[in-house]
Amino acid sequence: MTSATPASDDGRSDASSVGDQVVTLRSEGKSFGSIAKVIGVPRGLDAFGLFVDAIATRPARERARLRAEENRRLDTLQRRTTKLTDDAERTRRLASLQKLRQRLAATN
């Protein structure tokens, strides 16, 4: 589990319910930045890590569906990113997208 997992009121990690919440919010189309605010983690990247951790625990069929949904979102983001005119920024963002795809693929 990611170190950014929020703790429950009694101080213990409540990873399962947080993971469920992250998956639900993402399935509703919320950004990882907005999910981070809702669940109380510092960054969208932390929320993405919780998402990846959560889908890794799901049954194979659901895991495949969630990965496919997220890959479609990443495809859309990649298409927008390739239109950037700043070469350095475009390269940086495309590299970041590739890292996200690799983390997501590791849930197989």
Secondary structure as UniProt FT lines:
FT   TURN            3..4
FT   TURN            9..10
FT   HELIX           15..27
FT   TURN            28..29
FT   HELIX           32..39
FT   HELIX           44..56
FT   HELIX           60..81
FT   TURN            82..83
FT   HELIX           87..105
FT   TURN            106..107
//
